[in-house]
Amino acid sequence: MALARIGTQLSRKREEVDQPATESRLPDRAYRPRYPFAADAELVDLKSGTRLSGVTSDVSLDGCFVRTRELLEIGARVRLTLKHKNQNVQMLAIVRVLKPKIGMGLQALEVDSVSNETFLQWLRCSTGISRKPPPPDGRDGDPKTMSTANLAPFIQVNPC
């Protein structure tokens, strides 16, 4: 009886292994909000040299989703270049999620130091609003304690 149960479990495991992976089996890191953002994307697989192009559909502090016609393998490390309004962001990333006929979810491993501020600016832009720092005159800048007339200096719409 126990051997039959073990055989059934092994058979199920073998079926799981034979199925192509569509998501990384590595544990997820803390969830980061994703924001809609379209940027041209160029990917180069560091192992094979394969080049792909696509467009991002969303970005987060952890990476992005790129719509592509072709897919790489889960775990493939790529050099990713994002282009938006004459600005470039380069990063080292790893393929974490595959959505056949749609694209790939990429986790950013390292954003190029020159690109980091641009990438953060894109994230701020994709949220639509950012908070300006409080003024030096001592007001705390807390929107809850301010009147609507005084709120304008603290809120800006990003011109992205």
CORPE-V903228 format. One record per residue. N is the residue number from 0. SS is DSSP state (helix for helix, strand for strand, loop for the rest). OMEGA is omega in whole degrees, -180 to 180 (999 if undefined). NEAR is the number of other ideal C-beta (glycine too) atoms within 8 Angstrom. Layout:
N_SS_OMEGA_NEAR + N_SS_OMEGA_NEAR
This chain:
0_loop_-179_4 + 1_helix_179_5 + 2_helix_178_6 + 3_helix_179_7 + 4_helix_179_8 + 5_helix_178_8 + 6_helix_178_8 + 7_helix_180_8 + 8_helix_179_8 + 9_helix_178_8 + 10_helix_178_8 + 11_helix_179_8 + 12_helix_180_8 + 13_helix_178_8 + 14_helix_179_8 + 15_helix_-178_7 + 16_helix_-179_6 + 17_helix_179_5 + 18_loop_177_6 + 19_loop_-179_3 + 20_loop_174_8 + 21_loop_175_8 + 22_strand_177_8 + 23_loop_178_9 + 24_loop_177_4 + 25_loop_180_5 + 26_loop_178_3 + 27_loop_173_5 + 28_loop_179_7 + 29_loop_-178_4 + 30_loop_175_5 + 31_loop_179_8 + 32_loop_177_5 + 33_loop_-179_8 + 34_strand_177_10 + 35_strand_-180_7 + 36_loop_-180_14 + 37_loop_175_7 + 38_loop_174_12 + 39_strand_-177_9 + 40_strand_174_15 + 41_strand_-179_10 + 42_strand_173_16 + 43_strand_176_9 + 44_strand_-175_13 + 45_loop_-178_7 + 46_loop_-174_6 + 47_loop_-176_4 + 48_loop_180_6 + 49_loop_179_7 + 50_strand_177_8 + 51_strand_174_11 + 52_strand_-179_8 + 53_strand_-180_12 + 54_strand_177_9 + 55_strand_173_14 + 56_strand_176_11 + 57_strand_179_10 + 58_strand_174_13 + 59_strand_176_11 + 60_loop_-178_5 + 61_loop_-179_7 + 62_strand_-176_11 + 63_strand_171_15 + 64_strand_-179_13 + 65_strand_175_14 + 66_strand_-180_9 + 67_strand_177_12 + 68_loop_-179_4 + 69_loop_-179_5 + 70_loop_170_9 + 71_loop_180_11 + 72_loop_172_6 + 73_loop_179_11 + 74_loop_179_7 + 75_loop_177_11 + 76_strand_-176_10 + 77_strand_167_14 + 78_strand_-176_9 + 79_strand_175_15 + 80_strand_177_10 + 81_strand_-179_15 + 82_strand_-180_9 + 83_strand_177_10 + 84_loop_177_4 + 85_loop_175_2 + 86_strand_178_8 + 87_strand_172_8 + 88_strand_178_14 + 89_strand_179_11 + 90_strand_169_14 + 91_strand_-177_10 + 92_strand_178_12 + 93_strand_180_11 + 94_strand_-179_16 + 95_strand_-176_11 + 96_strand_175_11 + 97_strand_174_11 + 98_strand_-177_9 + 99_loop_-180_6 + 100_loop_179_3 + 101_loop_-179_5 + 102_strand_-173_11 + 103_strand_171_12 + 104_strand_-178_12 + 105_strand_175_15 + 106_strand_178_10 + 107_strand_176_13 + 108_strand_-179_8 + 109_strand_176_6 + 110_strand_178_10 + 111_loop_-176_9 + 112_loop_178_5 + 113_loop_-176_5 + 114_loop_-171_12 + 115_helix_-178_9 + 116_helix_178_6 + 117_helix_180_10 + 118_helix_178_13 + 119_helix_177_8 + 120_helix_178_9 + 121_helix_179_16 + 122_helix_178_13 + 123_helix_180_9 + 124_helix_-176_10 + 125_helix_176_11 + 126_helix_176_9 + 127_loop_-177_6 + 128_strand_172_8 + 129_strand_-178_7 + 130_strand_175_7 + 131_loop_177_9 + 132_loop_179_5 + 133_loop_-179_8 + 134_loop_-178_8 + 135_loop_-176_4 + 136_loop_174_4 + 137_loop_177_5 + 138_loop_-176_8 + 139_loop_178_6 + 140_loop_179_11 + 141_loop_-178_6 + 142_helix_-179_8 + 143_helix_-177_4 + 144_helix_-177_5 + 145_loop_174_11 + 146_loop_180_5 + 147_helix_-179_5 + 148_helix_-179_5 + 149_helix_-175_8 + 150_helix_-174_10 + 151_helix_-179_6 + 152_helix_-175_6 + 153_helix_-178_10 + 154_strand_176_9 + 155_strand_172_6 + 156_strand_-177_6 + 157_loop_-180_10 + 158_loop_-174_3 + 159_loop_999_7
